[in-house]
Amino acid sequence: METSDVTGGGAELFLYQSGYLTIKSYTEGIYMLGIPNYEVRKALYKIVLPALTMQSNAQVITTQNMLLYSLNICNIPEAMKCLKALIADVPYSNKKLASMDMEERYRLIMSTIFNAIGCRVEVEKMIATGRIDMVVQTTNYIYVLELKLSNNSGIDAATEQIRAKQYAEPFKADKRKVVALVIELDENGKGLVDWNEV
């Protein structure tokens, strides 16, 4: 960790030496690394997303900016259009993603997208009635997302689950508006199929 040569240390060493990771703890010869703060997390995701989508930085940034703007003004149709475009550009050939459960793959891609645009994101948030797939927070809105694959009853099952388990309820005391969204995703990796506000 003290050497300036990062070629043999892998991505973790490079990220540590560049400041994207910091030592969070040390136990019996093992260093635990973590992202030091929100600003660094946002910057890191801005680098990761263009690499994940294999698009030019300019293309991704334009779509990202439109997604953030749409979420900030609660223009859900435009936000879903941007999200669909960003998800569609993630190549299925990525070995790590291809080996994952499809719903888990979509959660990873979507959380990376939301993190990259500066939203606060919680994946699989546990509440009293169950586990919410994703909570995305902007300055003025809290979006509660339930994701379902088409071959798992899609949008209908997601709508039923979000209502039955009252996923939006824990956020009602917040001054921001709470928006519950269900998103249907293609089980073969072809992206966002449909969405609905609950």
C-alpha positions as CSV (number, residue, x, y, z in Angstrom):
1,M,0.0,0.0,0.0
2,E,3.0,2.3,0.4
3,T,4.4,1.7,-3.0
4,S,3.6,4.0,-6.0
5,D,3.4,1.0,-8.3
6,V,-0.3,0.2,-8.7
7,T,0.1,-2.2,-11.6
8,G,0.2,-5.3,-9.4
9,G,-2.3,-4.3,-6.8
10,G,-5.5,-4.4,-8.7
11,A,-8.4,-1.9,-8.8
12,E,-8.6,-1.6,-5.0
13,L,-5.1,-0.4,-4.7
14,F,-5.5,2.1,-7.5
15,L,-8.7,3.4,-6.0
16,Y,-7.1,3.7,-2.6
17,Q,-4.1,5.6,-3.9
18,S,-6.3,7.9,-6.0
19,G,-8.5,8.8,-3.0
20,Y,-11.7,7.0,-4.1
21,L,-11.3,4.5,-1.3
22,T,-10.1,5.1,2.2
23,I,-9.3,2.8,5.1
24,K,-12.4,2.3,7.2
25,S,-11.0,-0.2,9.7
26,Y,-8.2,-2.6,10.3
27,T,-8.5,-6.0,12.1
28,E,-5.8,-8.6,12.4
29,G,-3.9,-7.7,9.2
30,I,-7.0,-7.1,7.1
31,Y,-7.8,-3.6,5.8
32,M,-11.4,-2.7,5.2
33,L,-11.8,-0.1,2.5
34,G,-14.8,2.1,1.8
35,I,-15.9,5.2,0.0
36,P,-15.0,8.2,2.2
37,N,-18.0,10.4,1.6
38,Y,-21.0,11.2,-0.5
39,E,-19.1,13.5,-2.9
40,V,-16.5,10.8,-3.7
41,R,-19.3,8.2,-4.1
42,K,-21.0,10.5,-6.7
43,A,-17.8,11.1,-8.6
44,L,-17.0,7.4,-8.6
45,Y,-20.3,6.5,-10.0
46,K,-20.0,9.2,-12.7
47,I,-16.9,7.3,-13.9
48,V,-18.4,3.9,-13.6
49,L,-21.6,4.5,-15.5
50,P,-20.0,5.4,-18.9
51,A,-17.8,2.3,-18.6
52,L,-20.8,0.2,-17.7
53,T,-22.9,1.4,-20.7
54,M,-19.9,1.6,-23.1
55,Q,-21.1,5.0,-24.3
56,S,-19.1,8.2,-24.6
57,N,-19.1,10.3,-21.4
58,A,-21.0,13.1,-23.2
59,Q,-23.8,10.8,-24.3
60,V,-24.3,9.4,-20.8
61,I,-24.0,12.8,-19.1
62,T,-26.8,14.3,-21.3
63,T,-29.2,11.4,-20.5
64,Q,-28.2,11.5,-16.8
65,N,-28.8,15.2,-16.6
66,M,-32.3,14.8,-18.2
67,L,-33.0,11.9,-15.8
68,L,-32.1,14.0,-12.7
69,Y,-34.0,17.0,-14.0
70,S,-37.1,14.9,-14.6
71,L,-36.9,13.3,-11.1
72,N,-36.4,16.7,-9.5
73,I,-39.7,18.0,-11.1
74,C,-41.5,14.6,-10.9
75,N,-41.9,14.2,-14.6
76,I,-42.2,10.5,-14.4
77,P,-42.7,9.7,-18.2
78,E,-39.6,11.6,-19.1
79,A,-37.6,10.0,-16.2
80,M,-38.6,6.5,-17.3
81,K,-37.7,7.3,-20.9
82,C,-34.2,8.3,-19.7
83,L,-33.9,5.3,-17.4
84,K,-35.0,3.0,-20.2
85,A,-32.3,4.4,-22.5
86,L,-29.5,4.1,-19.9
87,I,-30.5,0.5,-19.0
88,A,-30.8,-0.5,-22.7
89,D,-27.1,0.6,-23.3
90,V,-25.7,-1.9,-20.7
91,P,-24.2,-4.7,-22.7
92,Y,-25.5,-8.2,-21.7
93,S,-22.0,-9.6,-22.5
94,N,-20.6,-8.1,-19.3
95,K,-19.5,-11.4,-17.5
96,K,-20.2,-10.2,-14.0
97,L,-23.6,-8.9,-14.8
98,A,-24.5,-12.0,-17.0
99,S,-23.8,-14.3,-14.1
100,M,-26.2,-12.6,-11.8
101,D,-29.9,-13.2,-11.1
102,M,-31.7,-11.0,-13.6
103,E,-33.6,-8.9,-11.0
104,E,-30.4,-8.5,-9.0
105,R,-28.6,-7.4,-12.3
106,Y,-31.3,-4.7,-12.8
107,R,-31.0,-3.5,-9.2
108,L,-27.3,-3.1,-9.6
109,I,-27.6,-1.2,-12.9
110,M,-30.4,1.1,-11.7
111,S,-28.7,1.8,-8.3
112,T,-25.5,2.7,-10.2
113,I,-27.5,5.1,-12.5
114,F,-29.2,6.8,-9.6
115,N,-26.0,7.1,-7.6
116,A,-24.2,8.6,-10.6
117,I,-26.8,11.4,-10.9
118,G,-26.4,12.3,-7.2
119,C,-29.5,10.7,-5.7
120,R,-29.4,9.0,-2.3
121,V,-30.2,5.4,-3.0
122,E,-31.0,2.5,-0.7
123,V,-31.3,-1.0,-2.2
124,E,-33.5,-3.7,-0.5
125,K,-34.5,-1.4,2.3
126,M,-36.0,-3.3,5.2
127,I,-39.2,-2.0,6.8
128,A,-41.7,-3.5,9.2
129,T,-43.9,-5.0,6.4
130,G,-41.2,-6.2,4.0
131,R,-38.2,-5.3,1.9
132,I,-38.4,-2.4,-0.6
133,D,-36.4,-3.0,-3.8
134,M,-35.1,0.5,-4.0
135,V,-35.6,4.0,-2.4
136,V,-34.3,6.9,-4.5
137,Q,-34.3,10.3,-2.9
138,T,-33.9,13.7,-4.5
139,T,-34.2,17.2,-3.0
140,N,-38.0,17.3,-3.3
141,Y,-39.1,13.7,-3.8
142,I,-38.7,10.3,-2.4
143,Y,-39.3,7.5,-5.0
144,V,-40.2,4.1,-3.7
145,L,-39.5,1.5,-6.4
146,E,-40.7,-2.1,-6.7
147,L,-39.2,-4.0,-9.6
148,K,-40.6,-7.2,-11.1
149,L,-39.6,-9.3,-14.1
150,S,-42.2,-9.9,-16.8
151,N,-42.2,-13.6,-16.2
152,N,-42.9,-12.9,-12.5
153,S,-46.3,-11.3,-13.2
154,G,-44.6,-7.9,-13.9
155,I,-46.4,-4.7,-13.2
156,D,-49.5,-6.2,-11.7
157,A,-47.6,-8.2,-9.0
158,A,-45.4,-5.2,-8.2
159,T,-48.5,-3.0,-7.8
160,E,-50.1,-5.5,-5.5
161,Q,-47.0,-5.9,-3.4
162,I,-46.4,-2.1,-3.0
163,R,-50.0,-1.6,-1.9
164,A,-50.4,-4.6,0.3
165,K,-47.1,-4.0,2.2
166,Q,-47.7,-0.2,2.3
167,Y,-44.1,0.5,1.1
168,A,-44.7,4.3,0.9
169,E,-46.0,4.6,4.5
170,P,-42.6,4.9,6.4
171,F,-41.8,8.0,4.3
172,K,-45.1,9.9,4.8
173,A,-43.7,12.0,7.7
174,D,-41.0,13.4,5.4
175,K,-41.7,16.9,4.0
176,R,-40.8,15.7,0.5
177,K,-43.5,14.2,-1.7
178,V,-43.5,10.4,-1.8
179,V,-44.0,8.7,-5.2
180,A,-44.5,4.9,-5.4
181,L,-43.4,3.4,-8.7
182,V,-43.6,-0.1,-10.1
183,I,-41.3,-1.0,-12.9
184,E,-41.6,-4.1,-15.1
185,L,-38.3,-5.4,-16.6
186,D,-37.6,-8.0,-19.3
187,E,-36.4,-11.3,-17.9
188,N,-34.1,-11.8,-20.9
189,G,-32.1,-8.6,-20.2
190,K,-33.8,-6.4,-22.8
191,G,-34.5,-3.7,-20.3
192,L,-37.5,-1.7,-19.0
193,V,-40.8,-3.0,-20.3
194,D,-43.4,-0.9,-18.5
195,W,-43.9,1.3,-15.4
196,N,-46.8,2.8,-13.4
197,E,-47.3,5.2,-10.6
198,V,-49.2,3.6,-7.7
